[in-house]
Amino acid sequence: MFGLLLGTGDHGDFGVATVGGAIAGAGLAAWRAGEFRWEAFDDQREMRRHLLGAALMGFGGICAGGCTIGQGLTAASLLAISAPLAIASMVLGARLGIAILIGGPFGVAWLGLRFRERR
């Protein structure tokens, strides 16, 4: 499947198999414990919000050349010059996202300094 998606003929390695194994193992463990259940979103708005967030995270990871672990944690441990900018951007993005989620896009809480209740 990996080769079909990329067209390179490469096959999945240990990392790709680990993802599938983690999903299968978690499902099996939940089933054996009697806790397996299907869950869904409450409404279509919530599902669209989650899908948009996932797409934006993927796009951001591609534009940044890596994920938050690679650009923030690993870069900081290697004393890379890009680490402070990456970490500050992550903090600002998270703060802005929470402010928009709670206060609305043009509310008083634009930067998350003060939150107001949604009506």
MIBARO-162428 format. One record per residue: residue number from 1; x negated, y, z negated of N, C-alpha, C in turn. Coordinates in nm, 3 decimals, padded with zeros to 5 digits, always signed. Layout:
N
k->NUM n_px->X n_py->Y n_pz->Z ca_px->X ca_py->Y ca_pz->Z c_px->X c_py->Y c_pz->Z
...
//
This chain:
119
k->1 n_px->-00.083 n_py->-00.119 n_pz->+00.000 ca_px->+00.000 ca_py->+00.000 ca_pz->+00.000 c_px->-00.088 c_py->+00.125 c_pz->+00.000
k->2 n_px->-00.196 n_py->+00.122 n_pz->-00.074 ca_px->-00.287 ca_py->+00.235 ca_pz->-00.083 c_px->-00.344 c_py->+00.268 c_pz->+00.055
k->3 n_px->-00.384 n_py->+00.166 n_pz->+00.126 ca_px->-00.439 ca_py->+00.185 ca_pz->+00.260 c_px->-00.336 c_py->+00.237 c_pz->+00.357
k->4 n_px->-00.211 n_py->+00.194 n_pz->+00.342 ca_px->-00.105 ca_py->+00.243 ca_pz->+00.429 c_px->-00.077 c_py->+00.391 c_pz->+00.405
k->5 n_px->-00.081 n_py->+00.433 n_pz->+00.280 ca_px->-00.054 ca_py->+00.573 ca_pz->+00.248 c_px->-00.164 c_py->+00.665 c_pz->+00.298
k->6 n_px->-00.288 n_py->+00.623 n_pz->+00.279 ca_px->-00.400 ca_py->+00.709 ca_pz->+00.314 c_px->-00.452 c_py->+00.685 c_pz->+00.455
k->7 n_px->-00.422 n_py->+00.569 n_pz->+00.509 ca_px->-00.470 ca_py->+00.536 ca_pz->+00.643 c_px->-00.619 c_py->+00.512 c_pz->+00.650
k->8 n_px->-00.682 n_py->+00.487 n_pz->+00.536 ca_px->-00.827 ca_py->+00.469 ca_pz->+00.535 c_px->-00.867 c_py->+00.323 c_pz->+00.527
k->9 n_px->-00.775 n_py->+00.237 n_pz->+00.494 ca_px->-00.809 ca_py->+00.097 ca_pz->+00.479 c_px->-00.864 c_py->+00.066 c_pz->+00.341
k->10 n_px->-00.877 n_py->+00.168 n_pz->+00.257 ca_px->-00.923 ca_py->+00.144 ca_pz->+00.120 c_px->-00.815 c_py->+00.073 c_pz->+00.041
k->11 n_px->-00.858 n_py->-00.004 n_pz->-00.053 ca_px->-00.764 ca_py->-00.075 ca_pz->-00.138 c_px->-00.769 c_py->-00.015 c_pz->-00.278
k->12 n_px->-00.662 n_py->-00.038 n_pz->-00.351 ca_px->-00.659 ca_py->+00.010 ca_pz->-00.488 c_px->-00.767 c_py->-00.056 c_pz->-00.571
k->13 n_px->-00.821 n_py->+00.018 n_pz->-00.664 ca_px->-00.925 ca_py->-00.036 ca_pz->-00.751 c_px->-00.870 c_py->-00.056 c_pz->-00.891
k->14 n_px->-00.958 n_py->-00.062 n_pz->-00.988 ca_px->-00.919 ca_py->-00.088 ca_pz->-01.126 c_px->-00.822 c_py->+00.017 c_pz->-01.178
k->15 n_px->-00.844 n_py->+00.144 n_pz->-01.145 ca_px->-00.757 ca_py->+00.251 ca_pz->-01.193 c_px->-00.615 c_py->+00.238 c_pz->-01.142
k->16 n_px->-00.599 n_py->+00.202 n_pz->-01.016 ca_px->-00.465 ca_py->+00.185 ca_pz->-00.959 c_px->-00.395 c_py->+00.066 c_pz->-01.025
k->17 n_px->-00.468 n_py->-00.043 n_pz->-01.045 ca_px->-00.410 ca_py->-00.161 ca_pz->-01.108 c_px->-00.376 c_py->-00.133 c_pz->-01.255
k->18 n_px->-00.452 n_py->-00.048 n_pz->-01.320 ca_px->-00.425 ca_py->-00.015 ca_pz->-01.460 c_px->-00.291 c_py->+00.056 c_pz->-01.474
k->19 n_px->-00.258 n_py->+00.144 n_pz->-01.382 ca_px->-00.130 ca_py->+00.215 ca_pz->-01.388 c_px->-00.015 c_py->+00.116 c_pz->-01.378
k->20 n_px->-00.021 n_py->+00.027 n_pz->-01.279 ca_px->+00.083 ca_py->-00.075 ca_pz->-01.264 c_px->+00.091 c_py->-00.167 c_pz->-01.384
k->21 n_px->-00.024 n_py->-00.206 n_pz->-01.437 ca_px->-00.027 ca_py->-00.293 ca_pz->-01.555 c_px->+00.029 c_py->-00.226 c_pz->-01.679
k->22 n_px->+00.003 n_py->-00.096 n_pz->-01.695 ca_px->+00.056 ca_py->-00.024 ca_pz->-01.810 c_px->+00.209 c_py->-00.016 c_pz->-01.803
k->23 n_px->+00.261 n_py->+00.010 n_pz->-01.684 ca_px->+00.407 ca_py->+00.017 ca_pz->-01.668 c_px->+00.470 c_py->-00.119 c_pz->-01.693
k->24 n_px->+00.413 n_py->-00.223 n_pz->-01.633 ca_px->+00.467 ca_py->-00.358 ca_pz->-01.651 c_px->+00.455 c_py->-00.404 c_pz->-01.796
k->25 n_px->+00.342 n_py->-00.376 n_pz->-01.859 ca_px->+00.322 ca_py->-00.415 ca_pz->-01.999 c_px->+00.416 c_py->-00.343 c_pz->-02.094
k->26 n_px->+00.438 n_py->-00.214 n_pz->-02.070 ca_px->+00.531 ca_py->-00.139 ca_pz->-02.155 c_px->+00.673 c_py->-00.191 c_pz->-02.139
k->27 n_px->+00.711 n_py->-00.221 n_pz->-02.016 ca_px->+00.845 ca_py->-00.276 ca_pz->-01.993 c_px->+00.864 c_py->-00.412 c_pz->-02.059
k->28 n_px->+00.763 n_py->-00.497 n_pz->-02.047 ca_px->+00.770 ca_py->-00.630 ca_pz->-02.108 c_px->+00.775 c_py->-00.620 c_pz->-02.261
k->29 n_px->+00.694 n_py->-00.533 n_pz->-02.319 ca_px->+00.693 ca_py->-00.518 ca_pz->-02.464 c_px->+00.827 c_py->-00.465 c_pz->-02.515
k->30 n_px->+00.885 n_py->-00.368 n_pz->-02.444 ca_px->+01.015 ca_py->-00.314 ca_pz->-02.485 c_px->+01.124 c_py->-00.420 c_pz->-02.471
k->31 n_px->+01.117 n_py->-00.499 n_pz->-02.364 ca_px->+01.217 ca_py->-00.605 ca_pz->-02.343 c_px->+01.209 c_py->-00.711 c_pz->-02.452
k->32 n_px->+01.087 n_py->-00.751 n_pz->-02.489 ca_px->+01.070 ca_py->-00.853 ca_pz->-02.593 c_px->+01.112 c_py->-00.802 c_pz->-02.730
k->33 n_px->+01.097 n_py->-00.672 n_pz->-02.753 ca_px->+01.136 ca_py->-00.613 ca_pz->-02.882 c_px->+01.286 c_py->-00.580 c_pz->-02.885
k->34 n_px->+01.354 n_py->-00.599 n_pz->-02.774 ca_px->+01.496 ca_py->-00.568 ca_pz->-02.768 c_px->+01.525 c_py->-00.421 c_pz->-02.760
k->35 n_px->+01.429 n_py->-00.340 n_pz->-02.715 ca_px->+01.445 ca_py->-00.196 ca_pz->-02.708 c_px->+01.448 c_py->-00.144 c_pz->-02.565
k->36 n_px->+01.453 n_py->-00.234 n_pz->-02.467 ca_px->+01.452 ca_py->-00.192 ca_pz->-02.328 c_px->+01.588 c_py->-00.132 c_pz->-02.292
k->37 n_px->+01.585 n_py->-00.014 n_pz->-02.229 ca_px->+01.708 ca_py->+00.050 ca_pz->-02.183 c_px->+01.674 c_py->+00.145 c_pz->-02.070
k->38 n_px->+01.769 n_py->+00.165 n_pz->-01.982 ca_px->+01.754 ca_py->+00.262 ca_pz->-01.875 c_px->+01.800 c_py->+00.397 c_pz->-01.926
k->39 n_px->+01.725 n_py->+00.501 n_pz->-01.896 ca_px->+01.764 ca_py->+00.635 ca_pz->-01.935 c_px->+01.772 c_py->+00.724 c_pz->-01.813
k->40 n_px->+01.851 n_py->+00.825 n_pz->-01.823 ca_px->+01.868 ca_py->+00.918 ca_pz->-01.712 c_px->+01.874 c_py->+01.060 c_pz->-01.765
k->41 n_px->+01.873 n_py->+01.153 n_pz->-01.673 ca_px->+01.885 ca_py->+01.293 ca_pz->-01.711 c_px->+02.030 c_py->+01.323 c_pz->-01.748
k->42 n_px->+02.048 n_py->+01.430 n_pz->-01.826 ca_px->+02.183 ca_py->+01.469 ca_pz->-01.867 c_px->+02.265 c_py->+01.522 c_pz->-01.751
k->43 n_px->+02.201 n_py->+01.601 n_pz->-01.665 ca_px->+02.272 ca_py->+01.658 ca_pz->-01.551 c_px->+02.175 c_py->+01.681 c_pz->-01.436
k->44 n_px->+02.226 n_py->+01.725 n_pz->-01.323 ca_px->+02.143 ca_py->+01.745 ca_pz->-01.205 c_px->+02.046 c_py->+01.861 c_pz->-01.223
k->45 n_px->+02.085 n_py->+01.962 n_pz->-01.298 ca_px->+01.996 ca_py->+02.077 ca_pz->-01.322 c_px->+01.869 c_py->+02.033 c_pz->-01.393
k->46 n_px->+01.883 n_py->+01.948 n_pz->-01.493 ca_px->+01.767 ca_py->+01.900 ca_pz->-01.567 c_px->+01.677 c_py->+01.814 c_pz->-01.478
k->47 n_px->+01.737 n_py->+01.730 n_pz->-01.395 ca_px->+01.659 ca_py->+01.647 ca_pz->-01.305 c_px->+01.582 c_py->+01.733 c_pz->-01.205
k->48 n_px->+01.647 n_py->+01.833 n_pz->-01.148 ca_px->+01.578 ca_py->+01.922 ca_pz->-01.054 c_px->+01.464 c_py->+01.996 c_pz->-01.121
k->49 n_px->+01.485 n_py->+02.039 n_pz->-01.245 ca_px->+01.380 ca_py->+02.109 ca_pz->-01.317 c_px->+01.259 c_py->+02.019 c_pz->-01.341
k->50 n_px->+01.283 n_py->+01.893 n_pz->-01.378 ca_px->+01.173 ca_py->+01.800 ca_pz->-01.399 c_px->+01.100 c_py->+01.767 c_pz->-01.269
k->51 n_px->+01.174 n_py->+01.747 n_pz->-01.161 ca_px->+01.111 ca_py->+01.717 ca_pz->-01.033 c_px->+01.030 c_py->+01.836 c_pz->-00.982
k->52 n_px->+01.083 n_py->+01.957 n_pz->-00.997 ca_px->+01.009 ca_py->+02.076 ca_pz->-00.957 c_px->+00.881 c_py->+02.091 c_pz->-01.041
k->53 n_px->+00.892 n_py->+02.067 n_pz->-01.170 ca_px->+00.774 ca_py->+02.075 ca_pz->-01.256 c_px->+00.669 c_py->+01.973 c_pz->-01.218
k->54 n_px->+00.711 n_py->+01.852 n_pz->-01.185 ca_px->+00.616 ca_py->+01.749 ca_pz->-01.144 c_px->+00.547 c_py->+01.787 c_pz->-01.013
k->55 n_px->+00.624 n_py->+01.840 n_pz->-00.920 ca_px->+00.566 ca_py->+01.882 ca_pz->-00.792 c_px->+00.467 c_py->+01.997 c_pz->-00.812
k->56 n_px->+00.503 n_py->+02.093 n_pz->-00.898 ca_px->+00.413 ca_py->+02.204 ca_pz->-00.924 c_px->+00.286 c_py->+02.160 c_pz->-00.996
k->57 n_px->+00.299 n_py->+02.063 n_pz->-01.085 ca_px->+00.180 ca_py->+02.011 ca_pz->-01.153 c_px->+00.087 c_py->+01.940 c_pz->-01.055
k->58 n_px->+00.145 n_py->+01.862 n_pz->-00.964 ca_px->+00.064 ca_py->+01.796 ca_pz->-00.863 c_px->-00.004 c_py->+01.895 c_pz->-00.771
k->59 n_px->+00.070 n_py->+01.997 n_pz->-00.728 ca_px->+00.013 ca_py->+02.101 ca_pz->-00.642 c_px->-00.099 c_py->+02.176 c_pz->-00.715
k->60 n_px->-00.075 n_py->+02.208 n_pz->-00.842 ca_px->-00.177 ca_py->+02.279 ca_pz->-00.920 c_px->-00.302 c_py->+02.195 c_pz->-00.940
k->61 n_px->-00.283 n_py->+02.065 n_pz->-00.962 ca_px->-00.398 ca_py->+01.976 ca_pz->-00.977 c_px->-00.481 c_py->+01.969 c_pz->-00.851
k->62 n_px->-00.415 n_py->+01.969 n_pz->-00.736 ca_px->-00.487 ca_py->+01.966 ca_pz->-00.609 c_px->-00.559 c_py->+02.098 c_pz->-00.585
k->63 n_px->-00.492 n_py->+02.210 n_pz->-00.610 ca_px->-00.554 ca_py->+02.341 ca_pz->-00.590 c_px->-00.672 c_py->+02.364 c_pz->-00.685
k->64 n_px->-00.660 n_py->+02.314 n_pz->-00.807 ca_px->-00.766 ca_py->+02.334 ca_pz->-00.906 c_px->-00.881 c_py->+02.235 c_pz->-00.890
k->65 n_px->-00.861 n_py->+02.134 n_pz->-00.808 ca_px->-00.967 ca_py->+02.036 ca_pz->-00.790 c_px->-00.972 c_py->+01.935 c_pz->-00.902
k->66 n_px->-00.865 n_py->+01.919 n_pz->-00.974 ca_px->-00.861 ca_py->+01.823 ca_pz->-01.084 c_px->-00.750 c_py->+01.857 c_pz->-01.182
k->67 n_px->-00.734 n_py->+01.773 n_pz->-01.280 ca_px->-00.627 ca_py->+01.792 ca_pz->-01.378 c_px->-00.678 c_py->+01.871 c_pz->-01.498
k->68 n_px->-00.595 n_py->+01.884 n_pz->-01.598 ca_px->-00.633 ca_py->+01.961 ca_pz->-01.717 c_px->-00.748 c_py->+01.896 c_pz->-01.792
k->69 n_px->-00.754 n_py->+01.764 n_pz->-01.789 ca_px->-00.865 ca_py->+01.696 ca_pz->-01.857 c_px->-00.996 c_py->+01.726 c_pz->-01.787
k->70 n_px->-00.996 n_py->+01.714 n_pz->-01.654 ca_px->-01.119 ca_py->+01.738 ca_pz->-01.579 c_px->-01.163 c_py->+01.883 c_pz->-01.582
k->71 n_px->-01.068 n_py->+01.975 n_pz->-01.564 ca_px->-01.102 ca_py->+02.116 ca_pz->-01.555 c_px->-01.121 c_py->+02.182 c_pz->-01.691
k->72 n_px->-01.053 n_py->+02.133 n_pz->-01.792 ca_px->-01.063 ca_py->+02.195 ca_pz->-01.925 c_px->-01.156 c_py->+02.121 c_pz->-02.018
k->73 n_px->-01.117 n_py->+02.001 n_pz->-02.057 ca_px->-01.190 ca_py->+01.926 ca_pz->-02.158 c_px->-01.329 c_py->+01.883 c_pz->-02.111
k->74 n_px->-01.334 n_py->+01.821 n_pz->-01.994 ca_px->-01.463 ca_py->+01.773 ca_pz->-01.945 c_px->-01.554 c_py->+01.889 c_pz->-01.907
k->75 n_px->-01.498 n_py->+01.991 n_pz->-01.841 ca_px->-01.580 ca_py->+02.106 ca_pz->-01.803 c_px->-01.635 c_py->+02.177 c_pz->-01.926
k->76 n_px->-01.553 n_py->+02.189 n_pz->-02.031 ca_px->-01.600 ca_py->+02.255 ca_pz->-02.153 c_px->-01.709 c_py->+02.174 c_pz->-02.221
k->77 n_px->-01.696 n_py->+02.042 n_pz->-02.220 ca_px->-01.799 ca_py->+01.960 ca_pz->-02.284 c_px->-01.930 c_py->+01.965 c_pz->-02.207
k->78 n_px->-01.923 n_py->+01.993 n_pz->-02.077 ca_px->-02.044 ca_py->+02.006 ca_pz->-01.996 c_px->-02.093 c_py->+02.150 c_pz->-01.988
k->79 n_px->-02.027 n_py->+02.240 n_pz->-02.061 ca_px->-02.059 ca_py->+02.382 ca_pz->-02.063 c_px->-02.055 c_py->+02.445 c_pz->-01.924
k->80 n_px->-01.957 n_py->+02.402 n_pz->-01.845 ca_px->-01.940 ca_py->+02.459 ca_pz->-01.710 c_px->-01.890 c_py->+02.602 c_pz->-01.722
k->81 n_px->-01.933 n_py->+02.685 n_pz->-01.631 ca_px->-01.894 ca_py->+02.826 ca_pz->-01.635 c_px->-01.745 c_py->+02.844 c_pz->-01.605
k->82 n_px->-01.684 n_py->+02.747 n_pz->-01.538 ca_px->-01.542 ca_py->+02.758 ca_pz->-01.503 c_px->-01.449 c_py->+02.719 c_pz->-01.617
k->83 n_px->-01.501 n_py->+02.657 n_pz->-01.722 ca_px->-01.417 ca_py->+02.607 ca_pz->-01.831 c_px->-01.336 c_py->+02.715 c_pz->-01.902
k->84 n_px->-01.394 n_py->+02.828 n_pz->-01.941 ca_px->-01.312 ca_py->+02.929 ca_pz->-02.010 c_px->-01.198 c_py->+02.982 c_pz->-01.924
k->85 n_px->-01.223 n_py->+03.005 n_pz->-01.797 ca_px->-01.117 ca_py->+03.053 ca_pz->-01.708 c_px->-01.008 c_py->+02.947 c_pz->-01.692
k->86 n_px->-01.048 n_py->+02.822 n_pz->-01.677 ca_px->-00.950 ca_py->+02.714 ca_pz->-01.662 c_px->-00.865 c_py->+02.700 c_pz->-01.788
k->87 n_px->-00.926 n_py->+02.701 n_pz->-01.903 ca_px->-00.853 ca_py->+02.685 ca_pz->-02.029 c_px->-00.760 c_py->+02.804 c_pz->-02.053
k->88 n_px->-00.810 n_py->+02.925 n_pz->-02.028 ca_px->-00.725 ca_py->+03.044 ca_pz->-02.046 c_px->-00.606 c_py->+03.041 c_pz->-01.949
k->89 n_px->-00.629 n_py->+02.996 n_pz->-01.827 ca_px->-00.519 ca_py->+02.986 ca_pz->-01.730 c_px->-00.416 c_py->+02.883 c_pz->-01.772
k->90 n_px->-00.462 n_py->+02.771 n_pz->-01.829 ca_px->-00.369 ca_py->+02.669 ca_pz->-01.877 c_px->-00.285 c_py->+02.720 c_pz->-01.993
k->91 n_px->-00.347 n_py->+02.791 n_pz->-02.085 ca_px->-00.274 ca_py->+02.846 ca_pz->-02.200 c_px->-00.173 c_py->+02.950 c_pz->-02.153
k->92 n_px->-00.214 n_py->+03.040 n_pz->-02.064 ca_px->-00.123 ca_py->+03.142 ca_pz->-02.012 c_px->-00.008 c_py->+03.078 c_pz->-01.934
k->93 n_px->-00.037 n_py->+02.979 n_pz->-01.852 ca_px->+00.068 ca_py->+02.911 ca_pz->-01.776 c_px->+00.167 c_py->+02.840 c_pz->-01.865
k->94 n_px->+00.118 n_py->+02.774 n_pz->-01.969 ca_px->+00.208 ca_py->+02.706 ca_pz->-02.063 c_px->+00.294 c_py->+02.806 c_pz->-02.139
k->95 n_px->+00.232 n_py->+02.915 n_pz->-02.181 ca_px->+00.305 ca_py->+03.019 ca_pz->-02.254 c_px->+00.413 c_py->+03.083 c_pz->-02.166
k->96 n_px->+00.378 n_py->+03.112 n_pz->-02.042 ca_px->+00.473 ca_py->+03.171 ca_pz->-01.948 c_px->+00.587 c_py->+03.073 c_pz->-01.918
k->97 n_px->+00.554 n_py->+02.946 n_pz->-01.899 ca_px->+00.657 ca_py->+02.846 ca_pz->-01.871 c_px->+00.756 c_py->+02.831 c_pz->-01.986
k->98 n_px->+00.707 n_py->+02.831 n_pz->-02.107 ca_px->+00.796 ca_py->+02.820 ca_pz->-02.223 c_px->+00.881 c_py->+02.946 c_pz->-02.237
k->99 n_px->+00.820 n_py->+03.062 n_pz->-02.212 ca_px->+00.896 ca_py->+03.187 ca_pz->-02.221 c_px->+01.008 c_py->+03.190 c_pz->-02.119
k->100 n_px->+00.981 n_py->+03.145 n_pz->-01.997 ca_px->+01.086 ca_py->+03.143 ca_pz->-01.894 c_px->+01.192 c_py->+03.040 c_pz->-01.929
k->101 n_px->+01.150 n_py->+02.924 n_pz->-01.978 ca_px->+01.245 ca_py->+02.820 ca_pz->-02.012 c_px->+01.339 c_py->+02.864 c_pz->-02.124
k->102 n_px->+01.286 n_py->+02.932 n_pz->-02.224 ca_px->+01.368 ca_py->+02.971 ca_pz->-02.339 c_px->+01.437 c_py->+03.105 c_pz->-02.317
k->103 n_px->+01.365 n_py->+03.204 n_pz->-02.263 ca_px->+01.420 ca_py->+03.338 ca_pz->-02.256 c_px->+01.470 c_py->+03.380 c_pz->-02.120
k->104 n_px->+01.452 n_py->+03.301 n_pz->-02.019 ca_px->+01.492 ca_py->+03.341 ca_pz->-01.885 c_px->+01.378 c_py->+03.412 c_pz->-01.815
k->105 n_px->+01.381 n_py->+03.419 n_pz->-01.682 ca_px->+01.267 ca_py->+03.473 ca_pz->-01.608 c_px->+01.243 c_py->+03.622 c_pz->-01.629
k->106 n_px->+01.346 n_py->+03.700 n_pz->-01.659 ca_px->+01.327 ca_py->+03.844 ca_pz->-01.674 c_px->+01.369 c_py->+03.892 c_pz->-01.812
k->107 n_px->+01.368 n_py->+03.800 n_pz->-01.908 ca_px->+01.410 ca_py->+03.836 ca_pz->-02.042 c_px->+01.303 c_py->+03.911 c_pz->-02.119
k->108 n_px->+01.336 n_py->+03.948 n_pz->-02.240 ca_px->+01.243 ca_py->+04.018 ca_pz->-02.328 c_px->+01.123 c_py->+03.929 c_pz->-02.359
k->109 n_px->+01.143 n_py->+03.799 n_pz->-02.353 ca_px->+01.040 ca_py->+03.705 ca_pz->-02.393 c_px->+00.950 c_py->+03.664 c_pz->-02.278
k->110 n_px->+00.922 n_py->+03.754 n_pz->-02.184 ca_px->+00.850 ca_py->+03.718 ca_pz->-02.063 c_px->+00.716 c_py->+03.651 c_pz->-02.093
k->111 n_px->+00.641 n_py->+03.701 n_pz->-02.187 ca_px->+00.514 ca_py->+03.637 ca_pz->-02.223 c_px->+00.524 c_py->+03.551 c_pz->-02.347
k->112 n_px->+00.643 n_py->+03.527 n_pz->-02.395 ca_px->+00.660 ca_py->+03.440 ca_pz->-02.510 c_px->+00.628 c_py->+03.507 c_pz->-02.642
k->113 n_px->+00.621 n_py->+03.639 n_pz->-02.643 ca_px->+00.591 ca_py->+03.707 ca_pz->-02.768 c_px->+00.710 c_py->+03.707 c_pz->-02.861
k->114 n_px->+00.829 n_py->+03.721 n_pz->-02.805 ca_px->+00.952 ca_py->+03.713 ca_pz->-02.882 c_px->+01.051 c_py->+03.630 c_pz->-02.803
k->115 n_px->+01.113 n_py->+03.535 n_pz->-02.870 ca_px->+01.211 ca_py->+03.452 ca_pz->-02.803 c_px->+01.351 c_py->+03.498 c_pz->-02.840
k->116 n_px->+01.441 n_py->+03.490 n_pz->-02.747 ca_px->+01.580 ca_py->+03.523 ca_pz->-02.776 c_px->+01.665 c_py->+03.400 c_pz->-02.744
k->117 n_px->+01.779 n_py->+03.394 n_pz->-02.804 ca_px->+01.870 ca_py->+03.281 ca_pz->-02.784 c_px->+01.939 c_py->+03.293 c_pz->-02.650
k->118 n_px->+01.957 n_py->+03.180 n_pz->-02.583 ca_px->+02.035 ca_py->+03.178 ca_pz->-02.461 c_px->+02.183 c_py->+03.176 c_pz->-02.495
k->119 n_px->+02.261 n_py->+03.243 n_pz->-02.416 ca_px->+02.405 ca_py->+03.249 ca_pz->-02.443 c_px->+02.480 c_py->+03.159 c_pz->-02.350
//
